[in-house]
Amino acid sequence: MTSPIRRTRAGFFTIILGLSLAGILAAAGYLWSEGVFESEQEQIAKLTAAIIPDNSVVFDRSGNKIGEYYSFYHIHAPLDKIPKAMVNSLLAIEDRKFFEHEGVNWKSIGRAFLSVATSGRMKQGGSTITMQLVKNYLLTREKKVSRKLREIILSYYVEKNLSKERILELYLNTMYMGHGAYGVGAASRVYFGKPVEQLTLAECALLAGLFQAPSLYDPHKNPSAAIKRQRIVLDALEASKLGLSGDVAAARKQSLEFKPWTPVNETVAPHFVSWIRTEVERLLGDDELMLNDKGYKITTTLDKAFQEAANRAVADNTAPLLGLQEQINKNPKRKQPERVESALLASDPKTGAIVAMVGGRNFRESQFNRTIAARRSPGSAFKPVVFTLALEKGMTWADLVFVSPIDVRGFRPKNHKGDDMTEVTLLKALAKSMNTPVVSLAQKYGIKNVIERAQSMGVKSEMPPETGVAIGGFSSTMLDVDAIYRTLANDGTRLESYAVLKIEDRQGQVLYEYKSESNPPIQALAPEIASLMRSGLQAVLTSGTGAAVAGMGSYAAGKTGTSDDSRDNWFAGFTRTIVATTWVGGDGNSSLGDAASGSALALPIWRQFMETLVANGLPTDPWPVPENLTAVSIDLDYGVPADIGVVALFPKGRLPRKSQAAEDIRALKQDNGSYRELKLGN
């Protein structure tokens, strides 16, 4: 018989075994419910097939970076481009045994679990680089034993499926490093303003110190803490023998310069870069395309030097606009405050390429792009369209037109005070931007023909078949105005505007490339008519509303534009190589007052922009005179040849002739009299 003592012992061990099995089963059930034993294959596949995020970058036509698209700020840095000093600094402070363990450092894990036993909670510590990558990429950051066990299991399998080098590359490119930067490539730009390849040992050590607590050691926010942490990394480098003592000593002495970081999207061409995103999506034919983090390289037509000149021109001429804005908003009857804005658009007339774009005077305050989205009245900037019809029908700049009040079914355009009841040359009507002669010409040649001519010159906005269209009485975009003047600058040949040259994916495969064959030239005007019109627009500069830039009249041409009540104020001008259009107006379409005009507000911006380009080498060659045309100096009032007059082009078969009557009137005028006074005196 079994003794009572033996039966008692057997029962005790049975109970202990049962309780142990129950505990194990309970623990296993808990760990199973927590997902510790889930299949690792799907999780590992996320890392083995991982594509390291990389910003899609926008370049100007010369390869200068002007913008980036990203969800989180990344700059992919392949491992072979990352300095050895960066890798060694990381290993020294985070995981010295990285190349020896298989994903888990069991001694460190033992210390971590011991902390659980003594403190009752999981403290930070014990993680290898592989484990940190797994936690960051595949798991949550909650501090639970089950999550730690899952981290250990996955880390082991990651090491079986990925090389040490790949693990390092993923880690160095995806970990958060503070100030919005992910990975050492982005952190190098954010903190030091340079590519990661150019980092010194001292700078590498500082970045390596950020991995533990990036917000705490952010050098822009807490430079003293960042430097203290860097010293710890340098000490670890020296102790681990991963850094030469001489190099470490030199790094300790190096003074670090932290450069303030402003996203490039906000500094060079913010409105343009914002617009290019939609252009790229349109060109690639995918409305759902997300450019963020795809690593695309987008080369555009923008010229960074031109853009910077445009930015300065708009910024330097802001003060008068703020004064107008303050004056308008003082009106107690206003319900909404007015924002007085300006914009500039520049393009290449020979290709249609957009080379500069300023959609507003402050992108941070207003992201609305007025160059492409605002619909405003072009005012007198539209008038050259009508004049091309008159020239095409046989009129010359010396022909006289009558300036008088006019009423077209209730439409009563006004001229400048004192202009009515006179006869002037066609050239003066253009140069002085008179309204009623243009309306009369539009009626004579047909508003339908005016609209068709504008469309052939590139205007895409809808134009109602109304007489007011002749003097810009409709809503258009800056792109429309730019198209008109590009056509005139390019000898009557129109090319569609464009802004994207090439799109490449991160492997360098070309997804899109601009081909000139896809943008065939359209001859909207005969070259002769374009040359005649251009010479008239030169007279606007030398003797008209653009006289503030008369000195440019030998190589530039242009036209002011002012809509009703000065709501829209324009200047559009061009040389042989560039077209630039400037606009000033209130976003709420308020009147800017009697003192506002295209010459007063828009022309100064255009002038500064063009003068900057000329000072930096923009060609100022005059236009050649076509063989079938002749340059003649005429009296602006009477159209007769004059030694001291205004130069314009004429067809050789229709040159202006001398008139004795005109000469007599000119003589009287020079005696401070006038023809009208002479008649009244008689």
C-alpha positions, 0 to 999 in steps of 0.5 A, a space after each residue: 500500500 502507498 503510504 499516506 505521506 507518498 499519497 500527500 506528496 503525489 497530490 501536492 505535485 499534481 496540484 502544482 503541475 495542474 496549476 503550472 499547466 493552467 498558468 502556462 495555458 492562461 499565459 499562452 492564451 493571453 499571448 495568443 489573444 495579444 497576437 504574439 504568435 501570429 504568422 510573421 510572414 505577412 509582417 516580414 513581407 512589409 519590410 522585405 518589400 519596403 520602399 523607403 519613402 522619398 520626397 517627390 522633388 520639383 526642379 527648375 529648367 536648370 536642375 535647381 530644386 524649387 519644391 517637394 511633395 511629401 506626407 512626412 519630410 523624407 530624403 532617401 539616402 542609400 547606404 553607400 551615400 551615408 558617411 561611415 561616420 554616421 553609421 559608426 556614431 549610430 552603432 556606438 550609441 544604439 547597438 554596438 553588437 549589431 553585426 554580431 547578434 541575430 536581431 536580439 541582444 539577450 543580455 539587454 533583454 534580460 536587463 529589460 525584463 528584470 526591470 519589469 520584475 523589480 518595478 512592475 512596468 516595462 521601461 525603455 531599453 534592451 532594443 537593438 537597431 533591428 528591434 527598433 526598426 520592427 517597433 517603428 515599422 511594424 508594431 505599435 509603441 505601447 509598452 506591454 510585455 506582449 508587444 515586446 515578445 512580438 518585437 523579439 520574434 519579428 526581429 529574429 525573422 527580420 534578420 533571417 530575411 534581410 541583410 544587416 546593410 538593408 536593415 541599417 538603410 531602412 533604419 537610417 531612412 525611416 526613423 523620426 529625427 525631430 522637426 518634421 524630419 524622417 531619416 538622416 537625409 532629411 535631418 541633415 537638411 533640416 538641421 545643417 542645410 546640407 546633403 547627408 554626404 557632406 556631414 562631418 563627424 561632429 554633425 553625424 554624432 549630433 544626428 545619431 544622438 537624436 534617435 533616442 529622443 528627437 523632440 528632446 534633443 532637437 537642436 533648433 529648439 534645445 541646442 544645449 541638450 543636443 550638444 550634451 547628447 552629442 558629447 555622449 555619442 562622441 564618448 561612446 564612439 571613442 569607447 567602442 573603438 568605432 571612431 579614431 581618437 584623433 577624429 573624435 577629439 577634433 569633432 569635440 572642438 568643432 563648432 556646430 552651426 544650426 541653420 534655420 530650415 524653411 521648406 523650399 516650397 515656401 521660398 522660391 515659387 510657392 504658387 507655381 509648385 502648388 499648381 505643378 502638382 495638379 499639372 503632373 496629375 493631369 499629365 500622368 492621367 491619374 486623378 488619384 495619383 499621390 505624388 507625396 513620398 513617391 520619389 518622382 523627379 519633376 523638371 519644370 520650365 521655371 527659371 529660378 533666377 527669373 522667379 527670384 527677380 519676380 518675387 523681389 519685384 512683387 515684394 518691393 512694390 507692396 507698400 502702395 498696395 497696403 496703403 490702398 488696402 488700408 484706405 479701402 477698409 476704413 470705409 465703415 460701410 464695408 462688410 468684408 475687408 478688402 485684400 489688395 493683391 498683385 501677381 506676375 506671370 512670365 513666359 518664353 514667346 518662342 516656346 510657350 514655356 512659363 518661366 516665372 509665376 507669382 500668384 500673390 504677394 504672400 503665399 503664407 497669407 493667401 495660397 490663391 493663385 491669381 495667375 491661373 485661377 482669378 478671373 478678372 477684366 483685362 481692361 485696356 490690355 485687351 485692346 491690341 486684339 482690336 487694333 490687329 483687325 484694323 491693321 489687317 483691314 488696311 489701316 495704318 498708324 497715321 490714319 485719323 480716328 474720331 474721339 467722341 462720346 458713343 452709345 451702343 445700345 446703352 453701353 457708353 464707354 468713357 475717354 479720359 477727360 479732355 479727349 472727346 471731340 477730337 481727331 487723333 491718329 490710330 497710334 495715339 488712340 493706342 498709345 493714350 489708351 482711348 476707349 471710344 475709337 476702339 469701340 468704333 473699330 470693333 463695331 466697324 469690323 464686327 465684335 464676332 471677328 474680335 472674339 474670333 481673333 482673340 481666340 486665335 491668339 490664345 484667349 480661352 475664357 468665354 467672351 460674350 458677343 457684346 461691344 464691351 469685350 473690345 475694351 476688355 469688358 469680360 472675365 479672363 485669366 492672366 494666362 489669357 493675357 499672356 497668350 495675347 502678348 506671346 503671340 504678338 512677341 512671336 511674330 503672330 505665331 501662337 504656342 500653348 503655354 506649358 510648365 512641365 518638361 519631364 517626370 521621372 520615377 525614383 528609378 529614373 524611368 521617364 513617365 512623361 517628357 514634353 515634346 515640341 511636336 505635341 505643341 504645334 505652332 498656330 499662325 494667328 496673325 500674319 508676321 507683318 501684322 504682328 510687326 506693325 502691332 509691336 511697333 505700336 506697342 513700342 510707342 505706348 512705352 515711348 509716348 503713351 501710358 507706359 512712358 515711365 519706361 520710355 527708355 526700354 522702348 527700343 527693345 520692349 513693347 507693352 500695354 497698360 490696362 485699367 478696367 472700370 473704377 480701377 478694379 483691375 490694373 495691368 501691364 503686359 509687355 515683352 521683348 524678343 525673348 520674354 513676355 511678362 504680365 503684371 496685375 494689381 487689384 482687390 480680391 473682393 473686386 473693389 474699386 481702388 480709387 481714381 489714383 489707381 491705374 495700370 501705369 501707377 500700380 502694375 507697371 512699376 512691378 513690370 519695370 523692376 522685373 525687366 530691369 533686373 533681368 536686363 542687368 543680368 544679361 537679358 538680350 536687348 536686341 531691337 527687332 529687325 524691320 521686315 523687308 515689306 515694312 518701313 519705320 517712319 517718325 510721325 507726328 502723334 496728333 496728325 500722322 504726318 512725317 516729323 523729324 521729332 515724332 514717334 516712330 512706327 512701322 508702315 507698309 511700304 505702299 502706304 507710307 504717311 505723306 506730308 500735308 500742308 494743312 497739318 503742317 499749318 495746324 502744327 505751327 499754330 500749336 507750337 505757338 501755344 494756340 490750338 485749332 479749336 481756339 483759332 476757329 472760335 477766334 474767327 
